[in-house]
Structure formats: structure tokens, C-alpha cells
Amino acid sequence: MAVEKHHVAEHFAARFGGSPKWIVRSPGRVNLIGEHTDYNDGFVLPLAIDRAIWMALRPRDDRRVSVYSIDYDQPGEFSLDSLTKEDGGWIEYLKGTAWSLQEAGHPLHGFEGVLVGDVPLGAGLSSSAALEMATARAFAVVAGLPWDPIAMAKLGQRAENQWIGVNCGIMDQLISAAGQADHALLIDCRSLQTETVPFPPGVAVVVLDTSTRRGLVDSEYNQRRAQCESAAEFFKVSALRDVSLELFQALAHDLDEITQRRALHVITENDRTLQAVEAMRRGDVAALGVLMDKSHVSLRDDYEVSSDALNAMVEVAAAHEACYGARMTGAGFGGCAVALIHAEDAEDFVQATAAAYQEKTGHTPAVYVCRATNGAEVVETSD
């Protein structure tokens, strides 16, 4: 963490002269369990990870925002008085967040800043939500706005939905805004109530990047949402969150086979997520691992959002004796898997799993041993 903080401050000084007034950090996330449940008003259990977007910044005396991205080696600039959508890449996330905050009535002020991140792009670790929440945190500290994680997450989601044009649920922004060190966060995606869930001692979370990226994800994602909405309409409920397994089993025979399977995944995944919370609270890591394994099977077979690479990664991870459980995580069709392992064996697990995956697929993976960190925060202030 000290390295990134120093890095972004140095670049700020080189670009703008002098020191930044603030440094903010906003994490990526990995979802432990509860996949494709968020847009069904269900439950998810993510954690904020120690890979993040960092921004060093200081206020300007006008209404312009001028930011340089180290990762893209590119400046971006816009006026808070004339926000217009363009095909501007990364800067659109800042503009969209500014638009959303101003639409909600927040008075914003201009700033200049430098951005850097180590959240892998397109891997399903929510680099976009991390950027939105870093931007929201920056605007909040410059304007002296109170930091309300749920309200800010909603505004970040609105930016993603309406400015960027990605129809995401609330999970990514909320965990990036509200994460807590050493805890997962149970999110009720209907009420947005959150509950911190402590990690049992001696376990580590490992993110396993398949080095494949998500093809077809937008069209397939929208198709899955439509199938879930169709199933909810069939059961005469507002969302699949309200369908018990008993009700499903009693009536599902009148649904077409594909919609049946989509609904079955969501209903059982919500149950698995709540069971996972109970397992974590009683320190039953083995039970948690079994639930993760079952989640992957359901995502692979019923929801059909896995891929050959993800399946291979989960298989080699699960074969290691240190692994309690493993599953694909994120939207699917590529990206990452997540494994829960015995922490003392992390080094051997990383080496063995990476080698086995590469031998099986020919892809070179990236493997990150992660810990749960705080959500978006101001990590340094200079007076």
C-alpha cells in the first residue's frame, strides 16, 4: 500500500508541481459466493480486496477536472458545467460519476489529480466500480461532502447504468464503497442492508485470473436477466428472491427447460449464500468450501456462464490439498475464479495451481493471494 501511495504522489508532483492535498484509495472486489443474484434482489457475499485504484489530488479554484492516468499514459479533462457523453474511455467513468453526483444535488468543485490502479482490467474484479468510487470519494473530500457508502454506491451504479450504459447491479459499487478489513460483506440487494462477516482465522482468499477475457458477456448477461424476469413473472413475484425451492419444485414443470435452470440457479444460490454466512460465523471453513464448489457447478450447468478456462482453473485449484473450495466469480465467460485455501500453504498452492492450469490450457494465469480491506477511503491528507 505504501508503494502505490508513494508512486501516485510522485507522479502528481511531476505533473502538477507540489504535493497533492489528498490521496484516496478505492478497492476492487471479489465475490466469495452469490453470483447473478444481485439483479434478482438476492444476496451476495463479496469482499473488498487489496488491489485498488489510487488517486492523488488537490482542489482547483474553478469548475474543471483535470486528471492524468498513469496506466493509460493519458490526460483527461472536463468541465463540471458542460458534461457531455463521448467515447472517451476511462475519463467517462469520472464524468459519469460527476454527472450522477450533480443530478443528486451535490455541489461539486474542480480538482486536478493523478490516477493509478492495480485492479486487472476485464478480469471480473470490478475495476470500473473501483474507479467510480475513487472518483466519488475524491469529489466528496474536495467539496466537503459526508461519505455515505450506500448513497454513493447508488450514485456510482447510476453512472454505470445511465452514463456508461452497463446494466449492472449494486454489488460492485457497494462493496467498493463499504468494504471492511478482514471481513466479507453480506449485501441484501433489495434493501441494501449490509452485514459484516468475519473471516475465520487461517484462511486466505486467492483470485485466479484465467488470462481469458469475457466474450459475449453483454448479450448473454442481458439474456440471463430477461430469463430471470420471465421466471419471476411466471411465479407472480417481483423477483426470484421471493421464490422458495418448494414453490419452484411445485410449479417449475410448466416452465421451459432453460428458464427452469436459470431460476433454479438463482434460488439455490441465494440459499447457498445465506448458508455460507452461517458457516463463516461458526468458523466452518470446510462447509463454506463445499458451498463454493456447489455454486460453481450451478453456474456451469444451470446458469451456463462458465467457460472451458474457468472450469479448468476451478478443477486444478480444487485438486490441491490446501483448497477448501473454488468457483468462478464475476459475470462469467472468462475472467477469474476464486478459491478459499489454508493460508499457510498459499505459496505452494499458487505455484502448483498456476503450473497445472498452464499445462492444461496453454494459458499463463495470474494468481493473487488477497486479503479483505476497507472500502473507498482517504488514506492521506496534507495540511
Sequence and secondary structure as in RCSB ss.txt:
>XXXX:A:sequence
MAVEKHHVAEHFAARFGGSPKWIVRSPGRVNLIGEHTDYNDGFVLPLAIDRAIWMALRPRDDRRVSVYSIDYDQP
GEFSLDSLTKEDGGWIEYLKGTAWSLQEAGHPLHGFEGVLVGDVPLGAGLSSSAALEMATARAFAVVAGLPWDPI
AMAKLGQRAENQWIGVNCGIMDQLISAAGQADHALLIDCRSLQTETVPFPPGVAVVVLDTSTRRGLVDSEYNQRR
AQCESAAEFFKVSALRDVSLELFQALAHDLDEITQRRALHVITENDRTLQAVEAMRRGDVAALGVLMDKSHVSLR
DDYEVSSDALNAMVEVAAAHEACYGARMTGAGFGGCAVALIHAEDAEDFVQATAAAYQEKTGHTPAVYVCRATNG
AEVVETSD
>XXXX:A:secstr
 HHHHHHHHHHHHHHHSS  SEEEEEEEEEEEE  S GGGT EEEEEEEEEEEEEEEEE SSSEEEEEETTTTEE
EEEETTS    S TTHHHHHHHHHHHHHTT     EEEEEEE S TTSSS HHHHHHHHHHHHHHHHHT    HH
HHHHHHHHIIIIII     SHHHHHHHH  TTEEEEEETTT  EEEEE  TTEEEEEEE S   TTHHHHHHHHH
HHHHHHHHHTTSSSGGG  HHHHHHHGGGS HHHHHHHHHHHHHHHHHHHHHHHHHTT HHHHHHHHHHHHHHHH
HTS    HHHHHHHHHHHTSTTEEEEEEESS SSSEEEEEEEGGGHHHHHHHHHHHHHHHHS   EEEEE B   
SEEEEE  
